Amino acid sequence: MRIGELAERTGMTRDTIRFYEKVGLVEGERLANGYRDFAPEAVPWLHYVRTAQTLGFSLAEIVRHGEELRDAPDVSEALSELLREKISIVDARMAELAVLRADLATRIGTGCPLREAGRPG
């Protein structure tokens, strides 16, 4: 299918699909007339890419994990492991943000948020 049809079927713009092709997320074959031709499997794959982005995966992670998933003997288990890893990253980031929030809260009313908490101005 051509890029216009792929864009329509995925709800993405042609520019987005071109970008995804450039970074290796999707592959289109160039026809003799210069048009891109995409396999029907590109549609569910691009839906997966969008969902993965929504879940906080970067495009680099999606490219890397996409290759891993294609080669995995049990795709469901491999995907579950990726989600577990992402949850660990989110948990760590939440802990960092909790520390940051506590630091910010101690600085309220101190007059200068740039000096060390608890030190007079």
C-alpha distances in whole Angstrom, upper triangle without the diagonal:
4,7,8,6,7,10,11,10,12,15,15,15,13,16,16,13,14,17,16,14,18,20,18,17,13,12,9,10,11,11,14,14,13,10,8,5,5,6,7,10,9,10,14,14,14,16,18,19,20,22,24,24,26,28,29,27,27,23,25,26,23,22,25,25,22,23,26,24,22,25,27,29,29,26,28,31,30,28,31,33,31,32,35,35,34,36,39,38,38,41,42,41,43,46,46,45,48,50,49,50,53,54,53,55,58,58,58,61,62,62,60,57,57,60,60,60,64,65,68,66
4,6,6,6,9,10,11,12,14,13,13,10,13,14,11,12,15,15,13,16,19,17,16,13,12,9,10,10,10,13,12,11,7,6,5,6,9,10,13,11,12,15,16,14,17,19,19,20,23,24,24,26,28,29,27,26,23,25,26,23,22,25,26,22,24,27,26,24,27,29,31,32,29,30,33,31,30,33,34,32,33,36,36,34,37,39,38,38,41,42,41,43,46,45,45,48,50,48,49,53,53,52,54,57,57,57,60,61,60,58,55,55,58,59,59,63,64,66,65
4,5,5,6,9,10,10,12,10,9,6,10,10,8,8,12,12,11,14,16,15,14,11,11,9,11,11,12,15,14,12,8,6,7,7,10,11,13,10,11,15,14,12,15,18,17,17,20,21,21,23,26,26,24,23,20,22,24,21,20,24,24,21,23,26,25,23,27,29,31,31,28,29,32,30,28,31,33,30,30,34,34,32,34,37,35,35,39,40,38,39,43,42,41,44,47,45,46,49,50,48,51,54,53,53,56,57,57,54,51,51,55,55,56,59,61,63,61
4,5,5,6,9,10,10,10,8,7,10,11,10,11,14,14,14,17,19,19,17,14,15,12,14,14,15,17,15,14,10,10,10,10,13,13,15,13,12,16,16,14,16,19,18,18,21,23,22,23,26,27,26,25,22,25,26,23,23,26,27,24,26,29,27,26,30,32,34,33,30,31,34,32,30,33,35,32,32,36,36,33,36,39,37,36,40,41,39,40,44,43,42,45,48,46,46,50,50,49,51,54,54,53,56,57,57,55,52,52,56,56,56,60,61,63,62
4,5,5,6,9,10,10,10,9,13,13,11,13,16,16,15,19,20,20,18,15,15,13,15,15,15,18,17,16,12,11,10,9,11,10,13,11,10,14,15,13,14,18,18,17,20,22,22,23,26,27,26,25,23,25,27,23,23,26,26,23,25,28,26,25,28,30,32,31,28,29,32,31,29,32,34,31,31,35,35,33,35,38,37,36,40,41,39,40,44,44,43,46,48,47,47,50,51,50,52,55,55,54,58,59,58,56,53,54,57,57,57,61,63,64,63
4,5,5,6,8,8,9,8,12,11,8,11,14,12,12,16,17,16,14,11,12,11,13,15,16,19,18,16,13,10,9,7,9,8,10,8,7,10,11,9,11,14,14,14,17,19,19,20,23,24,22,22,19,22,23,19,19,23,22,19,21,24,22,21,25,27,29,28,25,26,29,27,25,28,30,27,27,31,31,29,32,34,33,33,36,37,36,37,41,40,39,42,45,43,44,47,48,47,49,52,52,52,55,56,56,54,51,51,54,54,55,58,60,62,61
4,6,5,6,5,5,6,9,9,7,10,12,12,13,16,17,17,14,12,14,13,16,17,18,21,19,17,14,12,12,11,13,12,13,10,9,12,13,10,11,14,14,13,16,18,17,18,21,22,22,21,18,21,23,19,19,23,23,20,23,26,24,23,27,28,31,30,26,27,30,28,26,29,30,28,27,31,31,29,31,34,32,31,35,36,34,36,39,39,38,41,43,41,42,45,46,45,46,50,49,49,52,53,53,51,48,48,52,52,52,56,57,59,58
4,6,5,7,8,9,12,12,11,14,16,15,16,19,21,20,18,16,17,16,18,19,20,23,21,20,16,15,14,13,14,13,15,12,10,13,14,12,12,16,16,15,17,20,19,20,23,24,24,24,21,25,25,22,23,26,26,23,25,28,26,25,29,30,32,31,28,28,32,30,27,30,32,29,29,33,33,30,33,36,34,33,37,38,36,37,41,41,39,42,45,43,43,47,48,46,48,51,51,50,53,55,54,53,50,50,54,54,54,57,59,61,60
4,6,8,10,11,14,13,12,15,17,16,16,20,21,20,17,15,16,15,18,20,20,24,23,21,17,15,14,12,12,10,12,10,7,10,12,10,10,13,14,13,15,18,18,19,21,23,22,23,21,24,24,20,21,25,24,21,23,26,23,23,26,27,29,28,25,25,28,27,24,27,29,27,27,30,31,29,31,34,33,32,35,37,35,36,40,40,39,41,44,43,43,46,47,46,48,51,51,51,54,55,55,53,50,51,54,54,54,57,59,61,60
4,5,9,10,13,11,10,13,14,13,14,18,18,17,14,13,15,15,18,20,21,25,24,22,18,16,15,12,13,11,11,9,6,8,10,7,7,10,11,9,12,14,14,15,18,19,19,19,17,20,21,17,18,22,21,18,21,23,21,21,25,25,28,26,23,23,26,25,22,24,27,24,23,27,28,25,27,30,29,28,32,33,32,32,36,36,35,38,40,39,39,43,44,42,44,47,47,47,50,52,52,50,47,47,50,51,50,54,56,58,57
4,7,10,12,10,10,14,15,14,16,19,19,19,16,15,18,17,21,22,23,27,25,23,20,18,17,15,16,15,15,13,10,12,13,10,9,13,12,10,13,16,15,15,18,20,19,20,18,21,22,19,20,24,23,21,24,26,24,24,28,28,31,29,26,26,29,27,24,26,29,26,25,29,29,26,28,31,30,28,32,33,31,32,36,36,34,37,40,38,38,41,43,41,43,46,46,45,48,50,50,48,45,46,49,49,49,52,54,56,55
4,7,8,6,7,10,11,11,13,15,16,16,14,13,15,15,19,20,22,25,23,21,18,16,16,14,16,15,15,12,10,12,12,9,10,13,11,9,13,15,13,14,18,18,18,17,15,19,20,17,18,22,21,19,22,25,23,23,27,28,31,29,26,26,29,27,24,26,28,25,25,28,28,25,27,30,28,27,31,32,30,31,35,34,33,36,38,37,37,41,41,40,42,45,44,44,47,49,48,46,43,44,47,47,47,51,53,54,53
4,5,5,6,9,10,11,12,14,16,17,15,14,16,15,18,19,20,23,21,19,16,14,16,15,17,17,18,14,13,16,15,12,13,16,14,13,16,18,16,17,20,21,20,19,17,20,22,19,19,23,23,21,24,27,26,25,29,30,33,32,29,29,32,30,27,30,31,28,28,31,31,28,30,33,31,30,33,34,32,33,37,36,35,38,40,38,38,42,43,41,43,46,45,45,48,49,48,47,44,44,47,48,48,52,53,55,53
4,5,5,6,9,10,10,12,14,15,14,12,13,12,15,15,17,20,18,15,12,11,13,12,15,16,17,13,13,16,16,12,15,17,15,15,18,19,18,20,23,23,22,20,17,20,22,19,19,23,24,21,23,27,26,25,29,30,33,33,29,30,33,31,28,31,32,29,29,33,32,29,32,35,32,32,36,36,34,36,39,38,37,40,42,40,41,45,45,43,46,49,48,48,51,52,51,49,46,46,49,50,51,54,56,57,56
4,5,5,6,9,10,10,12,14,13,13,14,14,16,16,19,21,19,16,14,13,15,15,18,19,19,15,16,18,17,14,16,18,15,15,18,19,17,19,22,22,20,18,15,18,21,19,18,22,23,21,23,26,26,26,29,31,34,33,30,31,33,31,28,31,32,28,29,32,31,28,31,33,31,30,34,35,32,34,37,36,35,38,40,38,39,42,42,41,43,46,45,45,48,49,48,46,43,43,46,47,48,52,53,54,53
4,5,5,6,9,10,11,12,11,11,13,13,17,17,20,23,22,18,16,14,16,14,17,17,17,13,13,15,14,10,13,14,12,11,15,15,13,15,18,18,17,15,12,15,17,15,15,19,20,18,20,23,23,23,26,27,31,30,26,27,30,27,24,27,28,25,25,28,27,25,27,30,27,27,31,31,29,31,34,33,32,35,37,35,36,40,40,38,41,44,43,43,46,47,46,44,41,41,44,45,46,49,51,52,51
4,5,5,6,9,10,10,9,8,9,10,13,14,17,20,19,16,13,11,12,10,13,14,14,10,11,13,12,9,12,13,11,11,15,16,14,17,19,19,18,16,13,15,17,15,14,18,19,16,18,22,21,20,24,26,29,28,25,26,28,26,24,27,28,24,25,29,28,25,28,30,28,28,32,33,31,33,36,35,34,37,39,38,39,42,43,41,44,47,46,46,50,50,50,47,44,44,47,48,48,52,53,55,54
4,5,5,6,9,10,10,9,9,9,12,12,15,18,17,14,12,10,12,11,15,16,16,13,14,17,15,12,15,17,14,15,18,18,17,20,22,21,20,17,14,16,18,16,15,19,20,18,19,23,23,22,25,27,30,30,27,29,31,28,26,29,30,26,27,31,29,27,30,32,30,30,34,34,32,34,37,36,36,39,41,39,40,44,44,42,45,48,47,47,51,51,50,48,45,44,48,48,49,53,54,56,54
4,5,5,6,9,9,9,11,12,15,15,19,21,21,17,16,13,15,14,17,19,18,14,15,17,15,12,15,16,13,13,17,16,15,18,20,19,17,14,11,13,16,14,13,16,18,17,18,21,22,21,24,26,30,30,26,28,30,27,24,28,28,24,25,28,27,25,28,29,27,27,31,31,29,31,34,33,32,36,37,35,37,40,40,39,42,44,44,44,47,48,47,44,41,41,44,45,45,49,50,52,51
4,5,5,6,5,6,8,10,14,15,19,22,21,18,16,13,14,12,15,16,15,11,13,14,11,9,12,13,9,11,14,14,12,16,18,17,14,12,9,11,13,11,10,13,15,13,15,18,18,18,21,23,26,26,22,24,26,23,21,24,24,21,22,25,24,22,25,27,25,25,29,29,27,30,33,32,31,35,36,35,36,40,40,39,42,44,44,44,48,48,48,45,42,42,45,45,45,49,50,53,51
4,6,5,6,5,6,7,10,12,15,18,18,15,13,10,12,10,13,15,14,11,13,15,12,11,14,15,12,14,17,17,16,19,21,20,18,15,12,13,15,13,11,14,16,14,15,18,19,18,20,23,26,26,23,25,27,24,23,26,26,23,25,28,26,25,28,30,28,28,32,32,31,33,36,35,35,38,40,38,40,43,43,42,45,48,47,48,51,51,51,48,45,45,48,48,49,52,54,56,55
4,6,8,8,9,10,13,13,17,19,19,16,15,13,15,14,16,19,18,15,17,19,16,14,17,18,14,16,19,18,17,20,22,21,18,15,12,12,15,14,12,15,17,15,16,19,20,20,22,25,28,29,25,28,29,26,24,28,28,24,26,29,27,25,29,30,28,28,32,32,30,33,36,34,34,38,39,37,39,42,42,41,44,47,46,47,50,50,50,47,44,43,46,46,47,51,52,54,53
4,6,8,10,12,15,16,20,23,23,19,18,16,17,16,18,20,18,15,17,18,15,13,16,16,12,15,17,16,15,18,19,18,15,12,8,8,12,11,8,11,14,13,13,17,18,17,20,22,26,26,23,25,26,23,21,25,24,21,23,25,23,22,25,26,24,25,29,28,27,30,32,31,31,35,36,34,36,39,39,39,41,44,43,44,48,48,47,44,41,40,43,43,44,48,49,51,50
4,6,7,10,13,15,18,21,22,19,18,14,15,13,15,17,15,12,15,16,12,12,15,14,12,15,17,15,15,19,20,19,15,13,9,9,12,10,7,10,12,10,11,14,15,14,17,19,23,23,20,23,24,21,20,23,23,20,22,25,23,22,25,27,25,26,29,29,28,31,33,32,33,36,37,36,38,41,41,41,44,46,46,47,50,50,50,47,44,43,46,46,47,50,52,54,53
4,7,10,13,16,19,23,23,20,18,15,15,12,13,15,12,10,12,12,9,8,12,11,8,11,14,12,12,16,17,16,13,12,8,9,10,8,6,9,11,8,10,13,13,13,16,18,21,21,18,20,22,19,17,21,21,18,19,22,21,20,23,25,23,24,27,28,27,29,32,31,31,35,36,35,37,40,40,40,42,45,45,46,49,49,49,47,43,43,46,46,46,50,51,54,53
4,7,10,13,16,19,20,17,15,11,11,8,10,11,10,7,10,11,8,8,11,11,10,12,15,14,15,18,19,19,16,15,12,13,14,11,9,13,13,10,12,15,15,13,16,19,22,22,19,21,23,20,19,23,23,20,22,25,24,23,26,28,26,27,31,31,30,32,35,35,35,38,40,39,40,43,44,43,45,48,48,49,52,53,52,50,47,46,49,49,50,53,55,57,56
4,7,10,13,16,17,14,13,9,9,7,8,11,10,8,12,13,11,11,15,15,13,16,19,18,19,22,23,23,20,18,15,16,17,14,12,15,16,13,13,17,17,15,17,20,23,24,21,23,26,23,22,25,26,23,25,28,27,26,30,31,30,31,34,35,34,36,39,38,38,41,43,42,43,47,47,46,49,52,51,52,56,56,56,53,50,49,52,52,53,56,58,60,59
4,6,9,13,13,11,9,5,5,5,7,11,11,9,12,15,13,13,16,17,16,18,21,21,21,24,26,26,23,21,18,19,21,18,15,19,20,16,17,20,20,18,20,23,26,27,24,26,29,26,25,29,29,27,28,32,31,30,33,35,33,34,37,38,37,39,42,41,41,44,46,45,46,49,50,49,52,54,54,55,58,58,58,55,52,52,55,55,56,59,61,63,62
4,6,10,11,9,8,6,5,6,9,12,13,12,15,18,16,16,20,21,19,22,25,24,25,28,29,29,26,25,21,22,24,21,18,21,22,19,19,22,22,20,22,25,27,29,26,29,31,29,28,32,32,30,31,35,34,33,36,38,36,37,41,41,40,42,45,45,45,48,50,48,50,53,53,53,55,58,57,58,61,62,61,59,56,55,58,58,59,63,64,66,65
4,7,8,6,6,5,6,9,12,15,17,15,18,21,19,19,22,23,22,24,27,27,27,30,32,32,29,27,23,24,26,24,21,24,25,22,22,26,26,23,26,29,31,32,30,32,35,32,31,35,35,33,35,38,37,36,39,41,39,40,43,44,42,45,48,47,47,50,51,50,51,55,55,54,57,59,59,59,63,63,62,60,57,56,59,59,60,64,65,67,66
4,5,5,5,6,7,10,13,16,18,17,19,22,21,21,24,26,25,27,30,30,30,33,35,35,32,30,27,28,30,27,24,27,29,25,25,29,28,26,28,31,33,35,32,35,37,35,34,38,38,36,37,41,40,39,42,44,42,43,47,47,46,48,51,50,50,53,55,53,55,58,58,57,60,63,62,63,66,66,66,63,60,59,63,63,64,68,69,71,69
4,5,7,9,10,14,16,20,22,20,23,26,25,25,28,30,28,30,33,33,33,36,38,38,35,34,30,31,33,30,28,30,32,29,28,32,32,29,31,35,37,38,36,38,41,38,37,41,42,39,41,44,43,42,46,47,45,46,50,50,49,51,54,53,53,56,58,56,58,61,61,60,63,66,65,65,69,69,68,65,63,62,65,66,67,70,71,73,72
4,6,9,11,14,17,20,22,21,23,26,25,25,28,30,28,30,33,33,33,35,38,38,35,34,30,31,33,31,28,31,33,30,30,34,33,31,33,36,38,40,37,39,42,40,38,42,43,40,42,45,44,43,46,48,46,46,50,50,49,51,54,53,53,56,58,56,57,61,61,59,62,65,64,64,67,68,67,64,62,61,64,65,66,70,71,73,71
4,7,9,13,16,19,21,19,21,24,23,22,25,27,26,27,30,31,30,33,35,35,32,30,26,28,30,28,25,28,30,27,27,31,31,28,31,34,37,38,35,37,40,37,36,39,40,37,39,42,41,39,43,45,42,43,47,47,45,48,51,50,49,53,54,52,54,57,57,56,59,61,60,61,64,64,63,61,58,57,61,61,62,66,67,69,67
4,6,10,13,16,18,16,18,21,20,19,22,24,23,24,27,28,27,30,32,32,30,28,25,26,28,26,24,27,28,25,26,29,29,27,30,32,35,35,33,35,37,35,34,37,38,35,36,40,39,37,41,43,41,41,45,45,44,46,49,48,47,51,52,51,52,55,55,54,57,60,59,59,62,63,62,60,57,56,59,60,61,65,66,68,66
4,7,10,13,15,12,14,18,17,16,19,21,19,21,24,25,24,27,29,29,27,25,21,23,25,22,20,23,25,21,22,26,25,23,26,29,31,32,29,31,34,31,30,33,34,31,33,36,35,34,37,39,37,38,41,42,40,42,46,45,44,48,49,48,49,52,53,52,54,57,56,57,60,60,60,57,54,54,57,58,58,62,63,65,64
4,7,10,12,10,12,16,15,15,18,20,19,21,23,24,24,27,29,29,27,26,22,24,25,22,20,23,24,20,21,25,24,21,24,27,29,30,27,29,32,30,28,32,33,31,32,35,35,33,37,39,37,38,41,42,41,43,46,45,45,48,50,49,50,53,54,53,55,58,58,58,61,62,61,59,56,56,59,59,60,63,65,67,66
4,7,8,6,9,12,11,11,14,16,16,17,20,21,21,24,25,26,24,23,20,21,22,19,17,21,21,17,18,21,20,18,21,24,26,26,23,25,28,26,25,28,29,27,28,32,31,30,33,35,34,34,38,39,38,40,43,42,42,45,47,46,47,50,51,50,53,55,55,56,59,60,59,57,54,54,57,57,57,61,62,65,64
4,5,6,8,11,10,12,14,15,16,18,20,21,22,24,25,26,24,24,21,22,23,19,18,20,20,16,17,20,18,16,19,21,23,23,21,23,26,24,23,27,28,26,27,31,31,30,32,35,34,34,38,39,38,40,43,43,43,46,48,47,48,51,52,51,53,56,56,57,60,61,61,59,55,55,58,58,58,62,63,66,65
4,5,6,8,9,11,12,14,15,17,18,20,21,23,24,26,24,24,21,23,23,19,19,22,21,17,18,21,19,16,20,21,23,23,20,22,25,24,22,25,27,25,26,30,30,29,32,34,34,34,37,38,38,39,42,43,42,45,47,46,47,50,51,51,53,56,56,56,60,60,61,58,55,55,58,58,58,61,63,66,65
4,5,6,6,9,10,11,13,15,16,17,19,20,21,23,21,21,19,20,20,16,16,18,17,13,15,17,15,13,16,18,19,19,16,18,21,20,18,22,24,22,23,26,27,26,28,31,30,31,34,35,35,36,39,40,39,42,44,44,44,48,49,48,50,53,53,54,57,58,58,56,53,53,56,55,55,59,61,63,63
4,6,5,6,9,10,10,12,14,15,16,18,20,21,19,19,16,18,18,14,14,17,16,13,14,17,15,14,17,19,21,21,18,19,22,20,19,22,24,21,22,26,26,24,27,30,29,29,32,34,33,34,37,38,37,40,42,42,42,46,47,46,48,51,51,51,55,56,56,53,50,50,53,53,53,56,58,61,60
4,5,5,6,9,10,11,13,14,16,17,19,20,19,19,17,19,19,16,16,19,18,14,17,19,17,16,20,21,23,22,18,19,23,21,19,22,24,22,22,26,26,24,27,30,29,29,32,34,32,34,37,37,37,39,42,41,41,45,46,45,47,50,50,50,54,55,55,53,49,50,53,53,52,56,58,60,59
4,5,5,6,9,10,10,12,14,15,16,19,17,18,16,19,18,14,15,17,16,13,15,17,14,14,17,18,20,18,15,16,19,18,16,18,21,19,19,23,23,22,24,27,26,26,29,31,30,31,35,35,35,37,40,39,40,43,44,44,45,48,49,49,52,54,54,52,48,49,52,51,51,54,56,59,58
4,5,5,6,9,10,10,12,14,15,17,15,15,13,15,14,11,11,14,12,9,12,14,12,11,15,16,18,17,14,15,18,16,14,17,19,17,17,21,21,20,22,25,24,24,28,29,28,30,33,33,33,36,38,37,38,41,42,42,44,47,47,48,51,52,52,50,47,47,50,49,49,52,54,57,56
4,5,5,6,9,10,11,12,14,15,14,14,12,14,14,11,12,15,14,11,14,16,15,14,18,19,22,21,17,18,21,19,16,19,21,18,18,22,22,20,23,25,24,24,27,29,27,29,32,32,32,34,37,36,37,40,41,40,42,45,45,45,49,50,50,48,44,45,48,47,47,51,53,55,54
4,5,5,6,9,10,11,12,14,14,15,13,16,16,12,14,17,15,13,16,18,15,16,19,20,22,20,17,17,20,18,15,18,20,17,17,21,21,19,21,24,23,23,26,28,27,28,31,31,31,33,36,35,35,39,40,39,41,44,44,44,48,49,49,47,44,44,47,47,47,50,52,54,54
4,5,5,6,9,10,10,12,11,13,12,14,13,9,11,14,12,10,13,14,12,13,16,16,19,17,13,14,16,15,12,14,16,14,13,17,18,16,18,21,20,20,23,25,24,25,29,29,29,31,34,33,34,37,38,38,39,42,43,43,47,48,48,46,43,43,46,45,45,48,50,53,52
4,5,5,6,9,10,11,9,10,8,11,10,7,9,12,11,9,13,14,13,14,17,18,21,19,15,16,18,16,13,16,17,14,14,18,17,15,18,21,19,19,23,24,23,24,27,27,27,30,32,31,32,35,36,36,38,41,41,41,45,46,46,44,40,41,43,43,43,46,48,51,50
4,5,5,6,9,10,9,10,10,13,13,10,12,15,14,13,16,18,16,17,21,21,24,22,18,18,20,19,15,17,19,16,15,19,19,16,18,21,20,19,22,24,22,23,27,27,26,29,31,30,31,34,35,34,36,39,39,39,43,44,44,42,39,39,42,42,42,45,47,49,49
4,5,5,6,9,9,11,11,14,13,10,13,16,14,13,17,17,15,17,20,20,22,20,16,16,18,16,13,14,16,14,12,16,16,14,15,19,18,17,20,22,21,21,25,25,25,27,30,29,29,32,34,33,35,38,38,39,42,43,44,42,38,39,42,41,41,44,46,49,48
4,5,5,7,5,8,9,11,9,7,11,12,10,10,14,14,13,15,18,18,20,19,15,15,16,14,11,13,14,11,10,13,13,11,13,16,15,14,18,19,18,19,23,23,23,25,28,27,28,31,32,32,34,36,37,37,41,42,43,41,37,37,40,39,39,42,44,47,47
4,5,5,5,6,7,10,9,8,11,13,12,13,16,17,16,18,21,21,24,22,19,18,20,18,14,16,17,13,12,16,15,12,14,17,15,14,18,19,17,19,22,22,21,24,26,25,26,29,30,30,32,35,35,35,39,40,40,38,34,35,37,37,37,40,42,45,44
4,5,7,9,11,14,13,11,15,17,15,16,19,20,18,21,24,23,26,23,20,19,20,19,15,16,18,14,13,16,16,12,14,17,15,13,17,19,17,17,21,21,20,23,25,25,25,28,29,28,30,33,34,34,37,38,39,37,34,34,37,37,36,39,42,44,43
4,6,9,12,14,12,11,15,16,14,15,18,18,17,19,22,21,23,21,18,17,17,16,13,13,14,11,9,12,12,9,10,13,12,10,14,16,14,15,19,19,18,21,23,23,23,26,28,28,29,32,33,33,37,38,39,37,33,34,36,36,35,38,41,43,43
4,6,10,11,10,10,14,14,13,15,18,18,17,20,22,22,25,23,20,19,19,17,14,15,15,12,10,13,12,8,10,12,10,9,13,14,12,14,17,17,16,19,21,21,21,25,26,25,27,30,31,31,35,36,36,34,31,31,33,33,32,36,38,40,40
4,7,8,6,6,10,11,10,11,14,14,14,17,19,19,22,20,17,17,18,15,12,14,14,10,10,12,11,8,11,13,11,11,15,15,14,16,19,19,19,22,24,23,24,27,28,28,30,33,33,34,38,38,39,37,33,33,35,35,35,38,40,43,42
4,5,5,6,9,10,10,12,14,15,16,18,20,20,24,23,20,20,20,18,15,17,16,13,13,16,14,11,14,15,13,13,17,17,15,18,21,20,20,23,25,24,25,28,29,28,31,33,33,34,38,38,38,36,32,32,35,34,35,38,40,42,42
4,5,5,6,9,10,10,13,14,15,16,19,20,23,23,19,20,21,18,16,18,18,14,15,18,16,14,17,19,16,17,21,21,19,22,24,23,24,27,28,27,29,32,32,32,34,37,37,38,41,41,42,39,36,35,38,38,38,42,43,46,45
4,5,5,6,8,10,11,13,14,16,17,18,22,22,19,21,21,17,16,19,17,14,16,18,15,14,18,18,16,17,21,20,19,22,24,23,24,27,28,27,29,32,32,32,35,37,37,39,42,42,42,39,36,35,38,37,38,42,43,46,45
4,5,5,6,8,10,10,12,14,16,16,20,19,16,17,17,14,12,15,14,10,12,14,12,10,14,15,13,15,18,18,17,20,22,22,23,26,27,26,28,31,31,32,34,36,37,38,42,42,42,40,36,35,38,37,37,41,43,45,45
4,5,5,6,8,10,10,12,14,15,18,18,14,16,16,13,11,14,14,10,12,15,13,12,16,17,15,17,20,20,20,22,25,24,25,28,29,29,30,33,34,34,36,39,39,40,44,44,45,42,38,38,41,40,40,44,45,48,48
4,6,5,7,9,10,11,13,14,18,18,15,17,18,15,14,17,16,13,15,18,16,15,19,20,18,20,23,23,23,25,28,27,28,31,32,32,33,36,37,37,39,42,42,43,47,47,47,44,41,40,43,42,43,46,48,50,50
4,5,6,7,9,10,11,13,16,17,14,17,16,13,12,15,14,11,14,16,14,14,18,18,17,19,22,22,22,25,26,26,27,30,31,31,33,36,36,37,39,41,41,43,47,46,47,44,41,40,42,41,42,45,47,50,49
4,5,5,6,8,10,10,14,14,11,13,13,9,9,12,11,8,11,13,12,12,15,16,16,17,20,21,21,23,25,26,27,29,31,31,33,35,36,36,39,41,41,43,46,47,47,45,41,41,43,42,42,45,47,50,50
4,5,5,6,9,10,13,13,10,13,14,10,10,13,13,11,13,16,15,15,18,20,19,20,23,24,24,26,29,29,30,32,34,34,35,38,39,39,41,44,44,45,49,49,50,47,44,43,46,45,45,48,50,53,53
4,5,5,7,9,12,13,11,14,15,11,12,15,15,13,16,18,17,17,21,22,21,23,26,26,26,29,31,31,32,35,36,36,38,40,41,41,44,46,46,48,51,51,52,49,46,45,47,47,47,50,52,55,55
4,6,5,6,10,11,9,12,12,8,9,13,11,10,13,15,14,15,18,19,19,21,24,24,25,27,29,29,31,33,34,35,37,39,40,41,43,45,46,47,51,51,52,49,45,45,47,46,46,49,51,54,54
4,5,5,8,8,6,9,10,6,7,11,11,10,12,15,14,15,18,19,20,21,24,25,25,27,29,30,31,33,35,36,37,39,41,41,43,45,46,47,51,51,52,50,46,46,48,47,47,50,52,55,55
4,6,9,10,8,11,12,10,11,14,14,13,16,18,18,19,22,23,23,25,27,28,29,31,33,34,35,37,39,39,40,43,44,44,46,49,50,51,54,55,56,53,49,49,51,50,50,54,56,58,58
4,7,9,8,12,12,10,12,15,14,14,17,19,18,20,23,24,24,26,28,29,30,32,34,34,36,38,39,40,42,44,45,46,48,50,51,52,56,56,57,54,51,50,52,51,51,54,56,59,59
4,5,5,9,9,7,9,12,11,12,15,16,16,18,20,21,22,24,26,27,28,30,32,33,34,36,38,39,40,42,44,44,46,48,49,51,55,55,56,53,50,49,51,50,50,53,55,58,58
4,6,9,9,8,11,13,13,14,17,18,19,21,23,24,25,27,28,29,31,33,34,35,37,39,40,41,43,45,46,47,49,51,52,54,57,58,59,57,53,53,54,53,52,55,58,61,61
4,6,5,6,9,10,11,13,14,16,17,19,20,21,23,25,26,28,29,30,32,34,35,36,38,39,40,42,44,45,46,49,50,51,55,56,57,55,51,51,53,51,51,54,56,59,60
4,6,5,6,8,10,10,12,14,15,16,18,20,21,22,24,26,27,28,30,32,33,34,36,37,38,41,42,43,44,47,48,49,53,53,55,52,49,49,51,49,49,52,54,57,58
4,5,5,6,9,10,11,12,14,15,16,19,20,21,22,25,26,27,29,30,31,33,35,36,37,39,41,41,42,45,46,47,51,52,53,51,47,48,50,48,47,50,53,56,56
4,5,5,6,9,10,10,12,14,15,17,19,20,21,23,24,25,27,29,30,31,33,35,36,37,39,40,41,44,45,46,50,51,52,50,47,47,48,47,46,49,51,54,55
4,5,5,6,9,10,11,13,14,16,17,19,20,21,23,24,26,27,29,30,32,33,34,37,38,39,41,43,44,45,49,49,51,49,45,45,47,45,45,47,50,53,53
4,5,5,6,9,10,11,12,14,15,16,18,20,21,22,24,26,27,28,31,31,32,35,36,37,38,41,42,43,47,47,49,47,43,43,45,43,43,46,48,51,52
4,5,5,6,9,10,11,13,14,15,16,19,20,21,23,24,25,27,29,30,31,33,35,36,37,39,41,42,45,46,48,46,42,42,44,42,42,44,47,50,51
4,5,5,6,9,10,11,13,14,15,17,19,20,21,23,24,26,28,29,30,32,34,35,36,38,40,41,45,45,47,44,41,41,42,41,40,43,45,48,49
4,5,5,6,9,10,11,12,14,16,17,18,20,21,22,24,26,27,28,30,32,33,34,37,38,39,43,43,44,42,38,38,40,39,38,41,44,47,47
4,5,5,6,9,10,10,12,14,15,16,18,20,21,22,24,25,26,28,30,31,32,35,36,37,41,41,43,41,37,37,39,38,37,40,42,45,46
4,5,5,6,9,10,10,12,14,15,17,19,20,21,23,24,25,27,29,30,31,33,35,36,40,40,42,40,36,37,38,36,36,38,41,44,45
4,5,5,6,9,10,11,13,14,16,17,19,20,22,23,24,26,28,29,30,32,34,35,39,39,41,38,35,35,36,34,34,37,39,42,43
4,5,5,6,9,10,11,12,14,15,16,18,20,21,22,24,26,27,28,30,32,33,37,37,38,36,32,33,34,33,32,35,38,41,41
4,5,5,6,9,10,10,12,14,15,16,18,20,20,22,24,25,26,29,30,31,35,36,37,35,32,32,34,32,31,34,37,40,40
4,5,5,6,9,10,11,12,14,15,17,18,20,21,23,24,26,27,29,31,34,35,36,34,31,31,32,30,29,32,35,38,39
4,5,5,6,9,10,11,12,14,16,17,18,20,21,22,24,26,27,29,33,33,34,32,28,28,30,28,28,31,33,36,37
4,5,5,6,9,10,10,12,14,15,16,18,20,21,22,24,26,27,31,31,32,31,27,27,29,27,27,30,32,35,35
4,5,5,6,9,10,10,13,14,15,17,19,20,21,23,25,26,30,30,32,30,27,27,28,26,25,28,31,34,35
4,5,5,6,9,10,11,13,14,16,17,19,20,22,23,25,29,29,30,28,25,25,26,24,23,26,29,32,32
4,5,5,6,9,10,10,12,14,15,16,18,20,21,23,27,27,28,26,22,22,24,22,22,25,27,30,31
4,5,5,6,9,10,10,12,14,15,16,18,20,21,25,25,27,25,22,23,24,22,21,24,27,30,30
4,5,5,6,9,10,11,13,14,15,17,19,20,24,24,26,25,21,22,23,20,19,22,25,28,29
4,5,5,6,9,10,11,12,14,16,17,19,23,22,24,22,18,19,20,18,17,20,23,26,26
4,5,5,6,9,10,10,12,14,15,17,20,21,22,21,17,18,19,18,17,20,22,25,25
4,5,5,6,9,10,10,12,14,16,19,20,22,21,17,18,19,18,16,18,21,24,25
4,5,5,6,9,10,11,13,15,18,18,20,19,15,16,17,14,13,15,18,21,22
4,5,5,6,9,10,11,13,16,16,18,16,12,13,14,13,12,15,17,20,20
4,5,5,6,9,10,11,15,15,17,16,13,14,16,14,13,15,18,20,21
4,5,5,6,9,10,14,14,17,16,13,15,15,13,10,13,16,18,19
4,5,5,7,9,12,12,14,13,10,11,11,9,7,10,13,15,16
4,5,5,7,10,10,12,11,8,10,11,11,9,12,14,16,16
4,5,5,9,10,13,12,10,13,13,12,10,11,14,16,17
4,6,8,8,11,11,9,12,11,10,6,8,11,13,14
4,6,5,8,7,6,9,9,8,6,8,10,11,11
4,6,8,9,7,11,12,12,9,11,13,13,13
4,6,8,9,12,12,13,11,11,12,12,11
4,6,7,10,9,10,8,8,9,8,8
4,7,9,9,12,11,12,11,10,8
4,5,6,9,9,11,10,10,7
4,6,8,8,11,11,11,10
4,7,8,12,11,12,10
4,6,9,7,9,7
4,6,6,9,9
4,6,8,10
4,7,9
4,6
4
